[in-house]
Amino acid sequence: MLRRCCKALAHETAHIFEIEHCIWYRCLMKGSNHVAESDARPLHLCPVDLHKLQWSIGFDMVERYQRLRQIRH
């Protein structure tokens, strides 16, 4: 239930940044018509939608990946 809520919150937050439903890849922004489709969505953005988010809020993509890598180690 927590994962489902996190996906819904992240999906709707992305809409606030004017990111529409994804038609290119299987990603968080893929539209869904029922719970099974929503559950099948991953909790990450595809490269296309990640770039849209980067353009919208202006973060450094390299720095993002470096910080994510530090979390793993």
N, C-alpha and C positions, 0 to 999 in steps of 0.2 A: 504494500500500500504506500509506503514511504517513497519507493522508487517511482511509482506511478504519479504521485503528487509532485515530485521533483521534476519529472519530465513535463508535466502539464504547466508548472510554473515557469520553467525555462523556455518552453515553447511560446507561451503567451507573452513572456518578457521580450523575446525576440521580435514578436509582432509590434511591440512598442517602438522598436528600432527600425520599423518598416521593412522587416524581412518577411516575405510572403512564403507560402507553402512551397516546398522544394519539389521540382519535377525531374531533377537530374540524378540524384543519388538517394540512397537509404540514409536518412539523417534525422535529427531531432525535428526538423521543420517539415517533414513529410506529412501530408494531410492524412486524416483518418476518419473513418465512418463508424467505427465501433471499437470496443475496448480491446479486442484482440489485435487490431491494427495499431492502436496506441501502445500496447504493451510490446509490440514487435519493434517499435522505433528505438534506435540507440539513444544514449544520453549525450551525444556529441553532434556538432555541426559538421556537415560535409565541407570540403575545401571551398566550394562556391559560396555557401552561406557564411562560413567563417570570414572570408574576404569581405563580404557585405557588412558584417559586424565590425570588422577592422576599419573599413572605410567610414562607417557611421560614427564610431566613438574614438577612432584614431589611436589605437594601441600599437606598439612595436611587436610585430609577429616573432622576430628572432628572440627578443627578450622574453616573450611569453613562453616559448618552447624551452629556453634556458631555465626559467624558473620552474616549469613543470618537471624538467629533468632533475632539478635539485630535490624536489619532493620525493622522487623515487629512490634517491640514494641516501 
